[in-house]
Amino acid sequence: MKPLEGVTIICASIAEAGPATSQILAFLGAEVYHVERPLDRPTVRYTGSILRNSNKKALTLDCKVPEGKELMWKLIERADVFLENFAPGAWERMGFSYEEVKKRVPGLK
């Protein structure tokens, strides 16, 4: 048994720290869902970042539209940890401020 087996992590990240951290957590047994925003052009995530997103479940979700927000809330509500590293204020503007997330999912880390 791995140390983090049974822990579910939602990771919404686009830079080095988030993908690298969540990859370590996945290697330790956590079930990690890597959420990416939809883009209309290829990015580094399709080349250099494939390795650091290994051992995770990946999905593309637009959290700026109502359907995407609803799906993101469903993911967060079933998670133990929500990890994000977008630019400061980005998640607040989409309706996922720390206060709102803690209010809706009090046990979330």
N, C-alpha and C positions, 0 to 999 in steps of 0.2 A: 504494500500500500504506500502511495506517495503522500507527502505531508499535506498537500492542498486538495487531495481528492475529495469531491463533493462540494467544492467551492465554485460558484459561478461568477465570472467577471465579465462585465460589459466594458469594452475598451474602445472609446471613440478618440482616435489619435491619428495625427498625420506626420509627426516629426519623430526624431530618433528616440527620445525618452519614453514615450508611450509604447511604441511597438517593441522596443528592447525590454522594457520592464515587464510588459504583459507576456512576452515570449518566455522569460524566466519563470513567471508564475505558471504558464502552461506546462513547461517542462517539469515543474514541481507538482503537477497533477490537477491544477485548476482547469475548469472548462471555460475557455476564453472565447468570447464572441467579439471579433474585430469589426467595428462598424466604420465604414468609409462613406464619404459623401460622393454623390455621382458627379463625374466630370465628363466633359465632351472631348477630352484629349488625353493621350497617354501621359502618364507621369512616372516618376521614379518608383512608385509603388509597384509598377509592372516589371521593373528591371531589378534595381539594386535592393529593393526592400522585400522581395519575395522571401528571402531567407529569414529575415527577422519577423515575418508573419507566419512562419511555419508552426505547425502544431496548434493552430487556432481555427475556429470556424469563422468564415468571413462573409459579410453581407454589405451591400450598398443600400444606403437609406438616406432619403432627403428629408431632414428634420425641419426644413423650412416650410413644408406643406402640411396641412392637417393630417393626411393619411400617414405620412412619415413620422409626425409627432406621436400619433396614436400608437404606432408600432414600436417606437422608441420607448414610450412609457411602459408598454407591455414587457419589453425586454428588461428595463430597469426594475420593474416591480417583481420580477422573478430572480433577480440577481442578489448576490451577497455584497458585491463591490462594483462601483461605477467609477471608471478611470477615464479621464479625458485630459487632453493637452492642446486644445485649440487656442487661438489667440485670446487674451483676456477679454471677457465680456461676450464672446461669441455664443456660448451656451445660454447665458442670461437672455440675450436677444431672441433666442429661439424658444424661450419659455422654460428652460431647464436650470434655473438658478440653484445654488446650493440650498437656499431656504425652501424653495418649491420642491426640490427632490426629497429633502429630509422630511418635509411635511407629508408628502404622499407615500414615502417609503421610510418610516422612522428607523428601521433596523439596518438600513444600508450603511456600508462603511465607505 
